[in-house]
Amino acid sequence: MNILIAMIVPFLWGTTASATHLGFMDWPPLALAVLRSLPAGLLLLLIKPVWPKAGQWRLLLIHSAINIALFFWLIFLVAQNLPATFAAVGMAGTPVVALLFSFLYKGSIPNVYQVLACVLLVLATWTLFSPGNQHVQWLGIIAMVLAMVVMVAGSVFAQQVMSQVNWWTMVVWQLILGGIMLLPFAAWQWLSNPQAYATALDINMSRVLSGIWLVVINTALAYALFIWVLQRVSIVQFAFASIANPIGGVIIGAWLVHEHFSWPQYLIMAVMVATSLLAQWLSQKPRGSAAAKTTLNPDRVVS
């Protein structure tokens, strides 16, 4: 059940690029990052007010800088420099980053199924994002790789923070603090390049609906679920659950943004999705042994 809940989160995140393409392609990424984070945090604060303890501010500030301010900025760079569907499918490479990080940081040895899945994911990703593809911009690819690294490393740090900070406090204040951190940069950009914000305040129905989706569903709800479930699954498990990201991206991209690609490209996307799901299924241990070793799993924080 926890894995299914974990898959809801990246499915919702997979719609980020489509919502951006639908209503906010003329917004600078910094402004979009503020729009996505600060209102969502204030909304959650209104639902259930909470205030961090004196000794928790430092951890929350570091966490917010990595997982919200930096990550959101990178995600919107990806969204505006790659097709919405490609942006979501590209994040299917997150398990590769997660396994590499887990090996380097904790010495965890991946099993043969995970290694084979990573090899297939790398080959499929390289084919899909080949330099000759006219849809691809290098800024988007670089931002996507950095976003995956930040997501995995930030999730590890998030688990450490949750051992000292209540999960709801963390959800609410990471969004508020991350948005506040981004405000000075967005203001500097507006003052130095006002033309970038020339059409930012133009209001239409697509922008209103996209904004509500980004703030309420894509961020407030998704991040509340993310922090809750991160206490109950390992980083690698969540990384493989993130295959729901491209599923959401492909469905919403085709439906709302009307993006269409060749059958070979759709086949590659399907292979990436199937590879991650199969690796996750084959890597599952028997319930008895898994339950007996829950407290010994170096990637898991027991709540």
C-alpha positions as CSV (number, residue, x, y, z in Angstrom):
1,M,0.0,0.0,0.0
2,N,2.8,2.4,0.8
3,I,4.4,1.9,-2.6
4,L,1.0,2.6,-4.3
5,I,0.7,5.8,-2.3
6,A,4.3,6.7,-3.1
7,M,3.4,6.3,-6.8
8,I,0.6,8.9,-6.5
9,V,3.2,11.6,-5.7
10,P,5.4,11.3,-8.8
11,F,2.2,10.9,-10.9
12,L,1.1,14.3,-9.8
13,W,4.6,15.7,-10.2
14,G,4.6,14.3,-13.7
15,T,1.9,16.9,-14.6
16,T,4.2,19.9,-13.7
17,A,5.5,20.4,-17.2
18,S,2.1,20.1,-18.8
19,A,0.6,22.7,-16.4
20,T,3.6,24.9,-17.2
21,H,3.1,24.6,-21.0
22,L,-0.6,25.2,-20.6
23,G,-0.5,28.4,-18.6
24,F,3.0,29.7,-17.7
25,M,5.5,29.3,-20.6
26,D,6.0,33.1,-20.5
27,W,6.8,33.2,-16.8
28,P,10.5,33.1,-15.7
29,P,11.4,29.8,-13.8
30,L,12.2,31.8,-10.6
31,A,8.8,33.4,-10.5
32,L,7.2,30.0,-11.2
33,A,9.1,28.4,-8.4
34,V,7.8,31.1,-6.0
35,L,4.2,30.7,-7.3
36,R,4.4,27.0,-6.7
37,S,5.9,27.0,-3.3
38,L,4.8,29.9,-1.2
39,P,1.0,29.9,-1.7
40,A,1.0,26.1,-1.2
41,G,2.8,26.4,2.1
42,L,0.5,29.2,3.3
43,L,-2.5,27.2,2.3
44,L,-1.3,24.2,4.4
45,L,-0.5,26.5,7.3
46,L,-4.1,27.8,7.1
47,I,-5.4,24.2,7.2
48,K,-3.4,23.2,10.2
49,P,-1.3,26.0,11.8
50,V,2.1,24.8,13.2
51,W,5.3,26.5,14.2
52,P,8.8,25.0,14.2
53,K,10.7,24.7,17.5
54,A,13.8,26.9,18.1
55,G,16.3,24.1,17.3
56,Q,14.6,23.1,14.1
57,W,15.0,26.2,12.0
58,R,18.5,25.4,10.8
59,L,17.6,22.0,9.5
60,L,14.4,23.3,7.9
61,L,16.3,26.2,6.2
62,I,18.9,23.8,4.7
63,H,16.2,21.3,3.6
64,S,14.1,24.1,2.1
65,A,17.0,25.5,0.1
66,I,17.8,22.1,-1.4
67,N,14.5,20.4,-1.9
68,I,12.3,23.4,-2.6
69,A,14.2,26.5,-3.8
70,L,16.9,24.8,-5.9
71,F,14.7,21.8,-7.0
72,F,11.7,23.9,-8.1
73,W,13.9,26.3,-10.1
74,L,15.5,23.3,-11.9
75,I,12.2,21.7,-12.5
76,F,10.8,24.7,-14.2
77,L,13.9,25.1,-16.3
78,V,13.2,21.5,-17.5
79,A,9.6,22.2,-18.1
80,Q,10.3,25.2,-20.3
81,N,13.1,23.7,-22.3
82,L,11.8,20.3,-23.1
83,P,8.4,19.0,-24.4
84,A,6.1,18.3,-21.4
85,T,6.1,14.5,-22.2
86,F,9.8,14.3,-22.5
87,A,10.4,16.2,-19.3
88,A,8.3,13.7,-17.4
89,V,9.7,10.6,-19.1
90,G,13.3,11.8,-18.5
91,M,12.7,11.7,-14.8
92,A,12.4,7.9,-15.2
93,G,16.1,7.9,-14.9
94,T,15.9,8.8,-11.2
95,P,16.4,5.1,-10.1
96,V,19.8,5.2,-11.8
97,V,20.8,8.2,-9.8
98,A,19.3,6.7,-6.6
99,L,21.2,3.5,-6.9
100,L,24.5,5.2,-7.6
101,F,24.0,7.6,-4.7
102,S,23.0,4.8,-2.4
103,F,26.1,2.9,-3.4
104,L,28.5,5.8,-3.0
105,Y,26.9,7.3,0.1
106,K,25.9,4.2,2.1
107,G,27.7,1.3,0.4
108,S,24.4,-0.4,-0.5
109,I,24.9,-3.0,-3.2
110,P,22.1,-3.1,-5.8
111,N,20.7,-6.4,-6.9
112,V,21.1,-7.8,-10.4
113,Y,17.5,-6.8,-11.4
114,Q,18.1,-3.2,-10.4
115,V,21.4,-3.1,-12.3
116,L,19.9,-4.5,-15.4
117,A,17.0,-2.0,-15.1
118,C,19.4,0.9,-14.8
119,V,21.3,-0.2,-17.9
120,L,18.1,-0.4,-20.0
121,L,17.0,3.0,-18.6
122,V,20.2,4.6,-19.6
123,L,20.1,3.2,-23.1
124,A,16.5,4.1,-23.5
125,T,17.0,7.6,-22.2
126,W,20.0,8.2,-24.4
127,T,18.0,7.1,-27.4
128,L,15.0,9.3,-26.5
129,F,17.1,12.3,-25.8
130,S,19.7,11.9,-28.6
131,P,21.4,15.1,-29.7
132,G,19.7,14.8,-33.1
133,N,16.2,15.1,-31.6
134,Q,14.8,18.5,-32.7
135,H,12.6,18.7,-29.6
136,V,15.6,18.6,-27.2
137,Q,17.5,21.6,-25.8
138,W,20.7,21.0,-23.8
139,L,19.7,23.4,-21.1
140,G,16.7,21.2,-20.4
141,I,18.7,18.0,-20.3
142,I,21.3,19.5,-18.0
143,A,18.6,20.9,-15.7
144,M,16.9,17.5,-15.7
145,V,20.0,15.6,-14.6
146,L,20.7,18.1,-11.9
147,A,17.1,17.9,-10.7
148,M,17.4,14.1,-10.4
149,V,20.6,14.4,-8.3
150,V,19.0,17.1,-6.1
151,M,15.8,15.0,-5.7
152,V,17.7,11.9,-4.5
153,A,20.3,13.7,-2.3
154,G,17.5,15.9,-0.9
155,S,15.3,13.0,-0.1
156,V,18.1,11.4,1.9
157,F,18.6,14.6,3.8
158,A,14.8,14.9,4.2
159,Q,14.7,11.5,6.0
160,Q,17.3,12.7,8.4
161,V,15.4,15.9,9.1
162,M,12.2,14.0,9.7
163,S,13.9,12.2,12.6
164,Q,13.9,15.6,14.4
165,V,11.0,17.5,12.9
166,N,7.3,16.5,12.8
167,W,6.3,15.6,9.2
168,W,3.5,18.3,9.0
169,T,5.8,21.0,10.3
170,M,8.3,20.0,7.6
171,V,5.7,19.9,4.8
172,V,4.3,23.4,5.7
173,W,7.5,25.2,6.4
174,Q,9.7,23.8,3.7
175,L,7.3,25.3,1.1
176,I,7.0,28.6,2.9
177,L,10.8,29.0,3.6
178,G,11.7,27.8,0.1
179,G,9.3,30.4,-1.5
180,I,10.7,33.1,0.7
181,M,14.3,32.2,-0.3
182,L,13.4,32.5,-3.9
183,L,11.6,35.9,-3.6
184,P,14.8,38.1,-3.6
185,F,16.1,36.3,-6.7
186,A,12.8,36.7,-8.5
187,A,12.7,40.4,-7.5
188,W,16.3,41.0,-8.7
189,Q,15.4,39.4,-12.0
190,W,12.3,41.5,-12.3
191,L,14.2,44.7,-11.6
192,S,17.1,43.8,-13.9
193,N,15.0,42.4,-16.7
194,P,11.4,43.7,-16.4
195,Q,10.6,42.5,-20.0
196,A,10.7,38.9,-18.7
197,Y,7.7,39.8,-16.6
198,A,5.8,41.8,-19.2
199,T,3.0,39.3,-19.7
200,A,3.3,37.6,-16.3
201,L,0.1,39.2,-14.9
202,D,-2.1,38.6,-18.0
203,I,-5.0,36.5,-16.7
204,N,-6.9,33.9,-18.7
205,M,-8.8,30.7,-17.8
206,S,-5.9,28.4,-18.8
207,R,-3.6,30.3,-16.5
208,V,-6.0,30.3,-13.6
209,L,-6.7,26.6,-13.8
210,S,-3.1,25.7,-14.3
211,G,-2.2,27.9,-11.3
212,I,-4.8,26.2,-9.1
213,W,-3.5,22.7,-10.2
214,L,0.2,23.6,-9.6
215,V,-0.4,25.1,-6.1
216,V,-3.2,22.9,-4.6
217,I,-2.8,19.5,-6.2
218,N,0.7,19.4,-7.7
219,T,2.3,20.9,-4.6
220,A,0.2,21.2,-1.4
221,L,-1.3,17.7,-1.8
222,A,1.6,16.0,-3.4
223,Y,4.2,17.2,-0.9
224,A,2.0,16.3,2.0
225,L,1.8,12.8,0.7
226,F,5.5,12.8,-0.2
227,I,6.7,13.7,3.3
228,W,4.2,11.3,4.9
229,V,5.2,8.3,2.7
230,L,9.0,9.1,2.9
231,Q,8.9,7.9,6.5
232,R,7.6,4.5,5.3
233,V,9.6,3.6,2.2
234,S,13.3,3.6,1.3
235,I,14.9,6.1,-1.1
236,V,15.4,3.4,-3.7
237,Q,11.8,2.2,-3.4
238,F,10.6,5.7,-3.9
239,A,12.9,6.2,-6.8
240,F,11.4,3.2,-8.6
241,A,7.9,4.4,-7.6
242,S,8.8,7.6,-9.5
243,I,8.1,5.7,-12.7
244,A,4.5,7.0,-12.2
245,N,6.0,10.5,-13.1
246,P,6.3,9.7,-16.9
247,I,2.9,7.9,-16.8
248,G,1.3,11.1,-15.6
249,G,3.4,13.2,-17.9
250,V,2.5,11.2,-21.0
251,I,-1.2,11.0,-20.3
252,I,-1.6,14.7,-19.4
253,G,0.8,15.8,-22.1
254,A,-1.2,14.0,-24.8
255,W,-4.6,15.2,-23.3
256,L,-4.0,18.8,-22.4
257,V,-0.9,20.0,-24.4
258,H,-1.7,17.8,-27.4
259,E,1.9,16.5,-27.7
260,H,2.3,13.7,-30.1
261,F,5.4,11.7,-31.0
262,S,6.4,8.8,-33.3
263,W,5.6,5.2,-32.4
264,P,9.3,4.4,-31.8
265,Q,9.4,7.2,-29.3
266,Y,6.3,6.0,-27.5
267,L,7.7,2.4,-27.6
268,I,10.9,3.7,-25.8
269,M,8.8,5.5,-23.2
270,A,6.8,2.2,-22.6
271,V,10.0,0.3,-22.2
272,M,11.3,2.7,-19.6
273,V,8.0,2.5,-17.6
274,A,7.9,-1.4,-17.9
275,T,11.6,-1.7,-16.9
276,S,11.2,0.3,-13.7
277,L,8.0,-1.5,-12.7
278,L,9.5,-5.0,-13.4
279,A,12.7,-4.2,-11.5
280,Q,10.7,-3.0,-8.5
281,W,8.5,-6.2,-8.6
282,L,11.5,-8.6,-8.9
283,S,13.4,-6.8,-6.2
284,Q,10.7,-7.3,-3.6
285,K,11.8,-9.6,-0.7
286,P,9.4,-12.0,1.1
287,R,7.3,-10.2,3.6
288,G,8.6,-12.2,6.5
289,S,12.3,-11.4,6.0
290,A,11.5,-7.8,5.0
291,A,9.5,-7.2,8.1
292,A,12.1,-8.8,10.4
293,K,14.8,-6.5,9.0
294,T,12.8,-3.2,8.8
295,T,14.8,-1.6,11.6
296,L,18.1,-2.6,10.0
297,N,17.4,-1.0,6.5
298,P,19.9,1.8,6.2
299,D,17.6,3.7,3.8
300,R,14.6,3.7,6.0
301,V,13.5,5.9,8.9
302,V,11.1,4.2,11.2
303,S,8.4,6.5,12.4
